[in-house]
């Protein structure tokens, strides 16, 4: 399946629009991750712990969106947008949402 942020797939023609599809992931950040990220913040540098969590959440959201498009019989998802948000009383949850338009192409 082709996944793209562009509104079309170069060299392909959209033959059917199947609808908007979403993939959502809400991931909790635990005490250990907070602690190691705090050390990175204190000593400087990047927080590999949070980066790994973000990458994993994004990949899961895209996979969920792709599966929903496949269930509709789509060949591609165009106009993909990825959004990030923190949730919870202490901002301890990360929400990643992937959305796009499921289409058939030829």
C-alpha positions, 0 to 999 in steps of 0.5 A: 500500500502506498502512503503519502502526504501528497494529495495524489500519487505521481503517475497514478490515477485515483479511481475511487475515494473510499473515505477518510481513515485514521489511526490513533495511539495513546501511549503512557510514559512511565516513571523510568522513562521520565527519570532517564529523560530527566537525566538527559535534560539535566546533562544535555543531549537528546532523550533517546527514551522519548524519541523511541516512544515517539517513533513507535507510537507514530509507526503504530498509528500509521499501521492502524490507518493503513489497515483501516484503508485496506479493510475498505479495499484501498490501494493507497492513502493520500494526504496523510497528516500526523498529529501529536498531543500530550494528555493527562493530568501530568502530561504523562500520555502521548497521543499520535494520530495519523489520518488520510484519504483512502483511495483506489489507484491505477 
